[in-house]
């Protein structure tokens, strides 16, 4: 299954990384979209490393 995971600013961004990892481990293709506010909590590199897919969004 292909999944698009949107991550915004908030403490739940940390849980989103764990969710992305779990979904990827279960064989799903996960792509993440990260807002600037979300990038204050978690880096695009972390999400790309966990999913094996590029992280999209506007990061400063």
N, C-alpha and C positions, 0 to 999 in steps of 0.2 A: 504494500500500500504506500502511496506517496502522501506525505504529510507536510503541510506548511505550518510552521510554528512561529507566531508573532510574539515578540518579547518587547514590552514597554518598561518604563521606569517604575520600579517598585521592588520590594524585598522578594517578591515571588520570582524575580529573574533568576535567582539562585536555584530555585526548584525547577525552573524551565530547563536548565542545563542538565539536571538529573533526568528529567523527563525525556529530553532529546537523546541522552545516552541509552536509556532503557528501551526506547522505541527502536533505535538503531540496532541494538543488540538482539531485538526480536525480528530483525529482517526488514524493517520498514525503511524507506528512503525519506529522510527528514531534511528539509531545507528551512533555514531560519531567516526571519526578517527582524532586524534589531533597530529600535529607534535610538536617537541620540541620548535620551534619558535612560534607556535600557543599557546603553554602553557605559554608563557610570557605575553599573552594578556588575556587569560581566563583559568580557572582551569578545569581539568577533572571532579572534583566533581560538579562544576556548571552544566556542560553538562549532567552528569549522573542524577542529581537532576531534571533537566528540562525534560528529555526524559524518565526517568525510566529505562534506559538501561545503561549498562557499557560503558565507554568511552575507546576506544582503541588507541594505539599509544605508542610511546616512550617518556616518560616524565622523566626529571631528578629530 
